[in-house]
Amino acid sequence: MGVKELCGRGWLVVEPPEPEDADSVVARHAGEPIKAGLLTERVVDEEDELQFRYRTGRYNLDVKIDFLVGRGQIKVEEADGYI
């Protein structure tokens, strides 16, 4: 499942990449690798939470890691400027 299919579904719980995954894989959803493009922003960079935003084609891909609950999440939205 690619970012297009995940777009607009809100925050989704994900698993970490597998050791054999390419460097571009930032997470796995339902066992499928999720690839990110260019890192555009560090939204949150704190001891207990990280959140990064990537641009992947026409989509913004947010990856959030909450260390307190031990959970990763992603959210995909269409980037500004696309119809």
DSSP file (Angstrom, degrees, kcal/mol; ACC not computed):
  #  RESIDUE AA STRUCTURE BP1 BP2  ACC     N-H-->O    O-->H-N    N-H-->O    O-->H-N    TCO  KAPPA ALPHA  PHI   PSI    X-CA   Y-CA   Z-CA
    1    1 A M              0   0    0      0, 0.0    28,-0.2     0, 0.0     2,-0.1   0.000 360.0 360.0 360.0 126.3    0.0    0.0    0.0
    2    2 A G     >  -     0   0    0     32,-0.1     4,-1.1     1,-0.1     3,-0.5  -0.340 360.0 -92.8 -96.2 179.1    1.5    3.3   -1.1
    3    3 A V  H  > S+     0   0    0      1,-0.2     4,-1.1     2,-0.2     3,-0.2   0.813 120.4  63.6 -62.9 -30.4    1.0    6.8    0.2
    4    4 A K  H  4 S+     0   0    0      1,-0.2     3,-0.5     2,-0.2    -1,-0.2   0.919 105.0  45.3 -59.6 -43.7   -1.7    7.5   -2.3
    5    5 A E  H  4 S+     0   0    0     -3,-0.5    -1,-0.2     1,-0.2    -2,-0.2   0.735 113.7  50.1 -72.1 -23.2   -3.9    4.8   -0.7
    6    6 A L  H >< S+     0   0    0     -4,-1.1     3,-1.7    -3,-0.2    70,-0.5   0.588  82.8 119.7 -90.0 -12.2   -3.1    6.1    2.8
    7    7 A C  B 3< S+a   76   0A   0     -4,-1.1    70,-0.2    -3,-0.5    54,-0.0  -0.291  80.3   8.9 -60.6 131.8   -3.9    9.7    2.0
    8    8 A G  T 3  S+     0   0    0     68,-2.7    -1,-0.3     1,-0.1    69,-0.1   0.513  92.8 111.4  81.3   6.2   -6.7   11.3    4.1
    9    9 A R  S <  S-     0   0    0     -3,-1.7    -2,-0.1    67,-0.3    68,-0.1   0.390  72.6-134.5 -93.2   3.9   -7.0    8.3    6.6
   10   10 A G        -     0   0    0     66,-0.4    66,-0.4    -4,-0.1     2,-0.3  -0.293  58.4  -9.4  76.0-164.4   -5.7   10.3    9.5
   11   11 A W        -     0   0    0     64,-0.1     2,-0.4    -3,-0.1    64,-0.2  -0.539  68.6-169.3 -73.6 128.6   -3.1    8.9   11.9
   12   12 A L  E     -B   74   0A   0     62,-2.7    62,-2.1    -2,-0.3     2,-0.2  -0.959  23.7-118.8-121.1 136.6   -2.4    5.2   11.4
   13   13 A V  E     -B   73   0A   0     -2,-0.4     2,-0.3    60,-0.2    60,-0.3  -0.545  40.4-177.4 -72.4 136.0   -0.4    3.0   13.7
   14   14 A V  E     -B   72   0A   0     58,-2.4    58,-0.7    -2,-0.2    15,-0.2  -0.857  23.6-125.0-131.8 164.8    2.7    1.5   12.0
   15   15 A E  B     -F   28   0B   0     13,-2.9    13,-2.6    -2,-0.3     3,-0.1  -0.710  39.2 -95.8-102.9 160.2    5.5   -0.9   12.7
   16   16 A P        -     0   0    0      0, 0.0    11,-0.2     0, 0.0    -1,-0.1  -0.295  51.4 -85.1 -70.4 162.0    9.2    0.0   12.2
   17   17 A P        -     0   0    0      0, 0.0    11,-0.1     0, 0.0     9,-0.0  -0.252  45.1-110.7 -61.7 155.1   11.0   -0.9    9.0
   18   18 A E    >   -     0   0    0      9,-0.1     3,-1.9     1,-0.1     7,-0.1  -0.548  28.6-110.4 -81.5 153.9   12.5   -4.4    8.7
   19   19 A P  T 3  S+     0   0    0      0, 0.0    -1,-0.1     0, 0.0     0, 0.0   0.814 118.6  52.0 -56.0 -31.1   16.3   -4.7    8.7
   20   20 A E  T 3  S+     0   0    0      2,-0.0     2,-0.0     0, 0.0     0, 0.0   0.511  86.5 112.6 -85.9  -3.6   16.3   -5.6    5.0
   21   21 A D  S <  S-     0   0    0     -3,-1.9     0, 0.0     1,-0.1     0, 0.0  -0.309  76.0-100.9 -67.9 151.7   14.2   -2.6    3.9
   22   22 A A    >   -     0   0    0      1,-0.1     3,-1.8     2,-0.0    -1,-0.1  -0.251  34.9-105.5 -65.0 160.2   15.7    0.1    1.8
   23   23 A D  T 3  S+     0   0    0      1,-0.3    -1,-0.1    12,-0.0    -2,-0.1   0.751 118.1  64.3 -60.9 -25.2   16.9    3.4    3.5
   24   24 A S  T 3  S+     0   0    0     11,-0.1    12,-2.9     2,-0.0     2,-0.5   0.611  78.7  98.3 -76.6 -11.3   13.8    5.2    2.1
   25   25 A V  E <   + G   0  35B   0     -3,-1.8    10,-0.3    10,-0.2     3,-0.1  -0.682  43.5 172.8 -81.1 121.6   11.4    3.0    4.1
   26   26 A V  E     -     0   0B   0      8,-2.5     2,-0.3    -2,-0.5    -1,-0.2   0.584  62.7 -13.3-104.0 -14.6   10.3    4.8    7.3
   27   27 A A  E     - G   0  34B   0      7,-1.1     7,-2.9   -11,-0.2     2,-0.4  -0.971  59.4-117.2-168.8 175.0    7.7    2.4    8.5
   28   28 A R  E     -FG  15  33B   0    -13,-2.6   -13,-2.9    -2,-0.3     2,-0.5  -1.000  18.5-167.1-129.9 134.7    5.5   -0.6    7.6
   29   29 A H  E >  S- G   0  32B   0      3,-2.6     3,-2.2    -2,-0.4   -15,-0.1  -0.987  79.8 -12.4-122.5 124.3    1.7   -0.5    7.5
   30   30 A A  T 3  S-     0   0    0     -2,-0.5    -1,-0.2     1,-0.3   -16,-0.1   0.858 130.4 -56.4  53.4  36.8   -0.2   -3.9    7.4
   31   31 A G  T 3  S+     0   0    0      1,-0.2    -1,-0.3    -3,-0.1   -17,-0.0   0.304 114.2 117.7  82.4  -9.3    3.2   -5.4    6.6
   32   32 A E  E <   -G   29   0B   0     -3,-2.2    -3,-2.6     1,-0.1    -1,-0.2  -0.741  68.7-112.8 -95.2 138.0    3.8   -3.2    3.6
   33   33 A P  E     -G   28   0B   0      0, 0.0     2,-0.6     0, 0.0    -5,-0.2  -0.424  21.6-150.4 -69.1 140.6    6.8   -0.8    3.4
   34   34 A I  E     -G   27   0B   0     -7,-2.9    -8,-2.5    -2,-0.1    -7,-1.1  -0.962  13.4-154.9-111.6 117.8    6.1    2.9    3.4
   35   35 A K  E     -G   25   0B   0     -2,-0.6     2,-0.3   -10,-0.3   -10,-0.2  -0.748   4.0-155.6 -97.6 139.6    8.7    4.9    1.6
   36   36 A A        -     0   0    0    -12,-2.9     3,-0.1    -2,-0.4    20,-0.1  -0.784   1.4-156.5-109.8 156.0    9.4    8.6    2.3
   37   37 A G        -     0   0    0     -2,-0.3     2,-0.4     1,-0.3    19,-0.2   0.438  58.9  -6.2 -97.2-123.3   10.9   11.2    0.0
   38   38 A L  E     -C   55   0A   0     17,-1.8    17,-2.7     1,-0.1     2,-0.4  -0.623  66.7-123.1 -83.4 127.3   12.6   14.4    1.0
   39   39 A L  E     +C   54   0A   0     -2,-0.4    15,-0.3    15,-0.2     3,-0.1  -0.574  37.5 168.8 -67.5 122.5   12.7   15.4    4.7
   40   40 A T  E     +     0   0A   0     13,-2.9     2,-0.3    -2,-0.4    14,-0.2   0.665  54.5   9.1-111.0 -23.0   11.1   18.9    4.8
   41   41 A E  E     -C   53   0A   0     12,-1.6    12,-2.8     3,-0.0     2,-0.8  -0.980  48.1-139.1-162.0 142.6   10.6   19.6    8.5
   42   42 A R  E     +C   52   0A   0     -2,-0.3    10,-0.2    10,-0.2     3,-0.2  -0.908  28.3 178.7 -97.5 102.5   11.2   18.4   12.1
   43   43 A V  E     +     0   0A   0      8,-1.5     2,-0.4    -2,-0.8     9,-0.2   0.925  69.9  10.6 -74.7 -45.8    7.8   19.1   13.5
   44   44 A V  E     +C   51   0A   0      7,-1.7     7,-2.6    -3,-0.1    -1,-0.3  -1.000  58.9 173.6-135.2 133.3    8.6   17.8   17.0
   45   45 A D  E     +C   50   0A   0     -2,-0.4     2,-0.3     5,-0.2     5,-0.2  -0.634  31.4 135.1-140.0  78.3   12.0   16.9   18.4
   46   46 A E        -     0   0    0      3,-2.8     3,-0.4    -2,-0.2    -2,-0.1  -0.753  66.7-102.0-123.6 168.6   11.6   16.2   22.1
   47   47 A E  S    S+     0   0    0     -2,-0.3     3,-0.1     1,-0.2    -1,-0.1   0.858 120.9  32.2 -59.8 -38.4   12.9   13.5   24.4
   48   48 A D  S    S+     0   0    0      1,-0.2    19,-2.0    19,-0.1    20,-0.9   0.492 124.7  34.6-101.6  -3.8    9.6   11.6   24.5
   49   49 A E  E     - D   0  66A   0     -3,-0.4    -3,-2.8    17,-0.2     2,-0.4  -0.981  53.1-172.3-154.1 138.9    8.3   12.3   20.9
   50   50 A L  E     +CD  45  65A   0     15,-2.2    15,-2.9    -2,-0.3     2,-0.3  -0.979   6.6 179.4-124.5 142.2    9.7   12.8   17.4
   51   51 A Q  E     -CD  44  64A   0     -7,-2.6    -7,-1.7    -2,-0.4    -8,-1.5  -0.945   3.5-178.6-144.8 125.5    7.7   13.9   14.4
   52   52 A F  E     -CD  42  63A   0     11,-2.5    11,-2.7    -2,-0.3     2,-0.5  -0.903  15.1-146.7-120.7 148.9    9.1   14.4   10.9
   53   53 A R  E     -CD  41  62A   0    -12,-2.8   -13,-2.9    -2,-0.3   -12,-1.6  -0.969  16.7-174.1-117.5 131.6    7.4   15.6    7.7
   54   54 A Y  E     -CD  39  61A   0      7,-2.5     7,-2.8    -2,-0.5     2,-0.6  -0.885  22.0-133.7-118.9 150.8    8.5   14.3    4.3
   55   55 A R  E     +CD  38  60A   0    -17,-2.7   -17,-1.8    -2,-0.3     2,-0.5  -0.944  25.0 177.9-103.6 122.0    7.5   15.3    0.8
   56   56 A T  E >   - D   0  59A   0      3,-3.0     3,-1.8    -2,-0.6     2,-0.3  -0.887  61.4 -60.8-125.8  97.2    6.8   12.2   -1.3
   57   57 A G  T 3  S-     0   0    0     -2,-0.5   -20,-0.0     1,-0.3    -1,-0.0  -0.501 120.7 -14.7  62.9-123.1    5.6   13.2   -4.7
   58   58 A R  T 3  S+     0   0    0     -2,-0.3    21,-2.7    -3,-0.1     2,-0.3   0.254 124.5  86.0 -94.1  11.8    2.4   15.2   -4.2
   59   59 A Y  E <   -DE  56  78A   0     -3,-1.8    -3,-3.0    19,-0.3     2,-0.5  -0.863  67.0-139.6-119.2 147.2    1.9   14.1   -0.6
   60   60 A N  E     -DE  55  77A   0     17,-3.4    17,-2.3    -2,-0.3     2,-0.6  -0.910  22.1-161.8 -96.0 129.1    3.1   15.2    2.8
   61   61 A L  E     -DE  54  76A   0     -7,-2.8    -7,-2.5    -2,-0.5     2,-0.4  -0.957   1.8-162.9-116.4 113.4    4.0   12.1    4.9
   62   62 A D  E     -DE  53  75A   0     13,-3.1    13,-1.9    -2,-0.6     2,-0.5  -0.829   2.1-166.7 -96.8 133.3    4.2   12.7    8.7
   63   63 A V  E     -DE  52  74A   0    -11,-2.7   -11,-2.5    -2,-0.4     2,-0.4  -0.986   7.5-174.7-120.2 123.5    6.0   10.1   10.8
   64   64 A K  E     -DE  51  73A   0      9,-3.0     9,-2.9    -2,-0.5     2,-0.5  -0.968   9.0-168.0-123.7 133.6    5.5   10.4   14.6
   65   65 A I  E     -DE  50  72A   0    -15,-2.9   -15,-2.2    -2,-0.4     2,-0.7  -0.981   3.7-164.7-121.9 120.1    7.2    8.2   17.2
   66   66 A D  E  >> -DE  49  71A   0      5,-2.9     5,-1.9    -2,-0.5     4,-1.1  -0.899   3.3-173.4-104.8 106.1    5.9    8.4   20.8
   67   67 A F  T  45S+     0   0    0    -19,-2.0    -1,-0.1    -2,-0.7   -18,-0.1   0.746  78.6  64.4 -73.8 -23.9    8.5    6.8   23.1
   68   68 A L  T  45S+     0   0    0    -20,-0.9    -1,-0.2     1,-0.2   -19,-0.1   0.885 118.4  24.4 -68.0 -38.2    6.3    6.9   26.2
   69   69 A V  T  45S-     0   0    0     -3,-0.3    -1,-0.2     2,-0.2    -2,-0.2   0.469 106.1-123.3-103.9  -4.4    3.8    4.5   24.7
   70   70 A G  T  <5 +     0   0    0     -4,-1.1     2,-0.4     1,-0.2    -3,-0.2   0.929  64.4 132.6  66.2  46.7    6.2    2.8   22.3
   71   71 A R  E   < - E   0  66A   0     -5,-1.9    -5,-2.9   -56,-0.0     2,-0.4  -0.986  43.0-154.8-136.5 141.5    4.2    3.5   19.2
   72   72 A G  E     -BE  14  65A   0    -58,-0.7   -58,-2.4    -2,-0.4     2,-0.3  -0.872  16.4-177.8-109.9 147.8    4.8    4.8   15.7
   73   73 A Q  E     -BE  13  64A   0     -9,-2.9    -9,-3.0    -2,-0.4     2,-0.3  -0.970  10.4-159.0-140.7 155.5    2.2    6.5   13.5
   74   74 A I  E     -BE  12  63A   0    -62,-2.1   -62,-2.7    -2,-0.3     2,-0.3  -0.951   2.5-169.4-130.8 156.1    2.0    8.0   10.0
   75   75 A K  E     - E   0  62A   0    -13,-1.9   -13,-3.1    -2,-0.3     2,-0.5  -0.979   6.8-160.8-143.5 132.7   -0.4   10.5    8.4
   76   76 A V  E     +aE   7  61A   0    -70,-0.5   -68,-2.7   -66,-0.4   -66,-0.4  -0.960  15.7 166.8-118.9 129.1   -0.5   11.2    4.7
   77   77 A E  E     - E   0  60A   0    -17,-2.3   -17,-3.4    -2,-0.5     2,-0.2  -0.976  42.4 -99.6-136.2 151.1   -2.1   14.4    3.2
   78   78 A E  E     - E   0  59A   0     -2,-0.3   -19,-0.3   -19,-0.2     3,-0.1  -0.531  46.1-117.7 -69.0 134.5   -2.0   15.9   -0.2
   79   79 A A    >   -     0   0    0    -21,-2.7     3,-1.1    -2,-0.2    -1,-0.1  -0.322  36.4 -87.5 -71.1 153.9    0.5   18.8   -0.2
   80   80 A D  T 3  S+     0   0    0      1,-0.2    -1,-0.1     3,-0.0     3,-0.1  -0.266 109.9  41.9 -58.0 146.3   -0.7   22.4   -0.9
   81   81 A G  T 3  S+     0   0    0      1,-0.3     2,-0.4    -3,-0.1    -1,-0.2   0.423  88.4 107.2  97.0  -0.6   -0.8   23.4   -4.5
   82   82 A Y    <         0   0    0     -3,-1.1    -1,-0.3   -24,-0.1    -4,-0.0  -0.872 360.0 360.0-112.0 146.1   -2.3   20.1   -5.9
   83   83 A I              0   0    0     -2,-0.4    -1,-0.1    -3,-0.1    -3,-0.0   0.392 360.0 360.0-101.8 360.0   -5.9   19.7   -7.2
